[in-house]
Amino acid sequence: MQVRQDDIEERNLDLIFADHVFKEEIAPIIQLQQKRFLGDVKGMATNSAYGLAFHRGLGVPLYPSSSTPLSKYLDAETIADYSLSAYAKPSISLVANGAEPGELSKWVNEFFTDLPSQASSSTKPAQSKYHGGEERIAHGSGNAMVLGFPGSSSFTGSSYKPEVSVLAALLGGSSSIKWSTGFSLLSKASEKFQGASIVTKSDIYSDAGFLNITMTGTAKDIRGAAGEVVKTIESVASGVSKEEFQKAKALAKFKELDFAQNISAGIELTGAGLVHGDKAYQIDEVAKAIDGVTEDKVKQVRLTSLIPIYELCSKSKVANIPYRPQRLCSSRELPFPQSEICTCCLTRKRLD
């Protein structure tokens, strides 16, 4: 009996990932995650902002919505085929903490010898490129607004900028202390808008970063707070007090050290660095880099990265459903001189 090569490959894929596992165990969980995601206005706004900012790479949705055509592209065979490319030696780094070398070598030789020496197809995405834009999405569960800018990669990446983390700490947002408005620039600027919550984050990745300011709360307060946020960012160019700057540096350094003291976090960053650039994560060098940040460097980030250049505006519409969204500002109304600011608004809709 002659067996076709296609049949052999199909059986091998079945051994890697069985079809019934996807249909009975994985697909239902994906559908539940989609429903949960649709109710999270903050998550949807952030997800959309990433898509606007990077399009591909970091812009690919981490949490697909219910409208994403998963059934058309995702099945057991596709997952198995991808695994043959993803789980190859060039895509894997082995990092251990406190392991005995001889014992480690034993298990490596037992479990990793049969890995393919090269991927069957390329799984590495192209370098993430920042684009920017604007999107407005009608939603019935709340209001959220995300302002995004180019940020810093991780320490092991090619575009690491410690001054971005200092800027994020300087801007800050909602206070973590109960009954206190906080001492960061944005918490002071938005004191009169108590119905808005503001969070500034510097998200780092292997090849790029995303500095984002997320506002949630009532539409009226978000609208007012957004203007104050932009004015505050603009004011950084004219300088801040020495005390505020030193506090921001200390906070940025503390957050980095606090994160890196988690062994699993350090291992993950080291592994990603070895896979993408043959560079290990060094927490002492990161701390020194933050110590070396000056106010001029923060201003330079502000001037080279945060001053917008052009504006793209694509406002979403709901066909055949009359609605009047509560008023949130668009990037045209924010007090930037020109706007390349990556913006995403989710507005609560009301039927007329």
SVG drawing of the C-alpha trace seen along z (x, -y; Angstrom):
<svg xmlns="http://www.w3.org/2000/svg" viewBox="-35 -77 63 79">
<polyline fill="none" stroke="black" stroke-width="0.4" points="0.0,0.0 1.4,-3.4 1.1,-6.2 1.1,-9.8 3.5,-12.3 0.5,-14.6 -1.1,-11.9 2.1,-11.5 2.4,-15.3 -1.3,-15.4 -0.8,-12.6 2.2,-14.4 0.2,-17.6 -2.5,-15.6 0.1,-14.2 1.2,-17.8 -2.3,-19.3 -5.5,-17.2 -8.4,-18.7 -10.9,-17.9 -8.7,-19.7 -9.2,-23.0 -12.9,-22.5 -13.9,-21.3 -11.5,-23.0 -9.8,-26.0 -12.5,-27.6 -15.1,-27.9 -12.5,-29.6 -11.7,-32.1 -15.4,-32.9 -15.7,-33.6 -12.6,-35.8 -14.1,-37.7 -17.3,-38.4 -15.3,-39.5 -13.2,-41.8 -16.2,-43.5 -17.3,-44.6 -13.9,-46.2 -13.8,-49.7 -10.3,-50.4 -9.0,-47.2 -10.7,-47.9 -9.4,-51.5 -5.8,-50.3 -6.1,-47.5 -7.4,-50.0 -4.6,-52.5 -2.0,-49.8 -3.5,-49.0 -3.5,-52.7 0.0,-53.2 1.8,-50.2 -0.7,-48.6 1.4,-45.3 3.6,-43.7 2.6,-45.3 -0.6,-46.5 -1.9,-43.0 -4.8,-42.6 -3.8,-40.6 -7.5,-40.1 -9.6,-39.7 -13.1,-41.0 -16.2,-39.0 -16.0,-40.5 -12.5,-39.1 -12.9,-36.2 -11.1,-33.5 -13.0,-30.6 -11.7,-31.5 -8.1,-31.4 -7.7,-29.5 -8.0,-25.7 -6.0,-22.8 -3.9,-22.4 -2.9,-26.0 -1.9,-25.9 0.2,-22.8 1.9,-24.2 2.7,-27.4 4.2,-25.4 6.7,-23.7 8.0,-27.2 7.7,-28.7 9.3,-25.9 12.6,-25.8 16.1,-26.4 16.4,-30.0 13.2,-30.9 14.1,-29.4 16.5,-30.6 17.0,-28.6 17.5,-30.6 17.8,-29.1 18.2,-30.5 19.9,-28.5 20.1,-25.3 22.9,-22.8 24.8,-22.9 25.1,-19.1 21.5,-18.4 20.4,-21.2 22.5,-19.8 20.9,-16.4 17.4,-17.6 18.3,-19.9 19.8,-17.0 16.8,-14.9 14.0,-17.3 15.5,-19.7 17.7,-17.6 15.0,-16.8 14.1,-20.5 14.5,-21.6 17.6,-23.6 15.7,-26.2 12.1,-27.2 10.1,-25.9 8.9,-29.4 9.7,-32.8 7.8,-33.7 9.7,-36.9 7.6,-40.0 9.1,-43.1 10.4,-45.9 7.4,-47.7 7.0,-51.1 4.9,-53.9 2.2,-55.4 -0.4,-57.2 -4.0,-58.1 -7.4,-58.5 -10.4,-56.2 -13.7,-56.7 -15.8,-53.7 -19.4,-53.8 -19.9,-51.6 -22.6,-51.1 -20.6,-50.3 -18.6,-53.4 -16.1,-56.0 -12.3,-55.7 -9.7,-57.7 -6.1,-56.7 -3.4,-59.1 -0.4,-57.2 3.2,-58.2 6.4,-56.4 8.1,-55.0 11.2,-52.9 12.0,-49.3 13.2,-47.0 16.8,-47.2 17.8,-44.4 16.1,-46.1 17.6,-48.4 15.7,-51.6 16.0,-51.6 15.5,-55.1 15.5,-55.3 14.3,-58.9 10.9,-57.7 10.3,-55.8 11.3,-58.9 8.9,-61.0 6.1,-58.5 6.8,-58.7 6.9,-62.5 3.5,-62.7 1.9,-60.0 -1.8,-60.2 -4.3,-59.0 -2.9,-58.6 -2.4,-55.2 -3.0,-56.8 -6.6,-56.9 -8.3,-60.3 -5.3,-62.0 -5.1,-63.5 -1.4,-62.6 1.7,-64.7 2.4,-63.9 2.0,-66.5 -1.2,-65.0 -2.8,-64.4 -2.3,-68.1 -3.5,-69.2 -6.7,-67.2 -7.7,-67.9 -10.9,-69.6 -12.0,-66.6 -12.8,-64.1 -14.9,-61.9 -11.8,-61.0 -9.1,-58.5 -5.7,-58.9 -2.9,-56.4 0.4,-56.9 2.4,-53.8 5.5,-53.1 5.0,-49.7 8.3,-48.2 8.8,-45.4 11.8,-43.8 11.8,-46.2 9.7,-49.2 7.7,-50.9 4.5,-52.7 4.0,-55.6 0.3,-55.8 -2.0,-57.9 -5.4,-56.3 -8.4,-58.2 -11.6,-56.5 -14.7,-57.9 -17.5,-60.3 -17.4,-61.8 -17.5,-65.4 -14.6,-64.9 -12.5,-63.0 -13.1,-65.8 -11.9,-68.4 -9.0,-66.2 -7.7,-65.5 -7.1,-69.2 -5.2,-69.5 -3.1,-66.3 -1.9,-67.8 -1.2,-71.2 0.9,-69.4 2.9,-67.5 3.5,-70.7 4.7,-72.4 7.4,-69.8 9.4,-71.5 9.7,-74.6 11.1,-72.7 10.0,-71.3 11.2,-71.8 14.4,-70.0 12.4,-68.3 9.7,-67.0 12.4,-65.7 14.3,-63.9 11.1,-62.3 10.3,-61.1 13.8,-59.5 13.5,-57.8 10.1,-56.5 11.1,-55.2 14.2,-53.5 12.1,-52.0 9.5,-50.5 12.3,-49.0 14.0,-47.4 10.7,-46.3 9.8,-44.6 13.2,-43.0 13.3,-41.5 10.7,-39.0 12.9,-36.1 10.4,-35.1 10.4,-38.6 14.1,-38.8 14.3,-35.4 11.6,-36.4 13.4,-39.6 16.7,-37.8 15.2,-35.1 13.5,-37.7 16.8,-39.6 18.8,-36.5 16.2,-35.5 15.9,-38.9 19.4,-40.4 21.8,-38.0 21.8,-40.4 21.0,-39.5 18.9,-41.7 21.2,-43.5 19.3,-45.2 22.4,-47.1 22.9,-48.6 19.3,-49.6 19.5,-51.4 22.7,-53.2 21.0,-54.3 18.1,-55.8 20.5,-57.5 22.2,-59.1 18.9,-60.6 19.0,-64.4 16.2,-66.9 17.6,-67.9 17.2,-64.2 13.6,-64.2 13.0,-67.5 14.7,-65.9 12.2,-63.0 9.4,-65.5 10.7,-67.5 11.7,-64.7 9.0,-62.1 5.9,-63.9 5.5,-66.9 3.0,-65.8 3.5,-66.2 0.3,-65.4 -3.2,-64.2 -5.2,-61.2 -8.8,-61.2 -11.1,-58.2 -14.3,-58.5 -16.3,-55.3 -20.0,-55.2 -22.8,-52.8 -24.8,-52.1 -28.6,-52.4 -28.6,-53.0 -29.2,-56.6 -27.1,-57.5 -25.7,-60.6 -22.5,-59.9 -21.6,-61.8 -19.1,-64.4 -15.5,-63.4 -12.8,-65.5 -11.1,-64.4 -7.4,-65.0 -8.3,-68.1 -9.6,-69.7 -6.6,-68.9 -4.2,-71.9 -1.3,-70.3 0.0,-72.6 -0.4,-69.8 -1.4,-66.2 0.2,-62.9 -1.0,-61.8 -2.4,-58.2 -5.9,-58.6 -8.7,-56.2 -12.0,-57.2 -14.8,-54.9 -18.0,-56.8 -21.2,-55.7 -24.0,-55.8 -27.6,-56.8 -30.5,-56.0 -32.4,-59.0"/>
</svg>
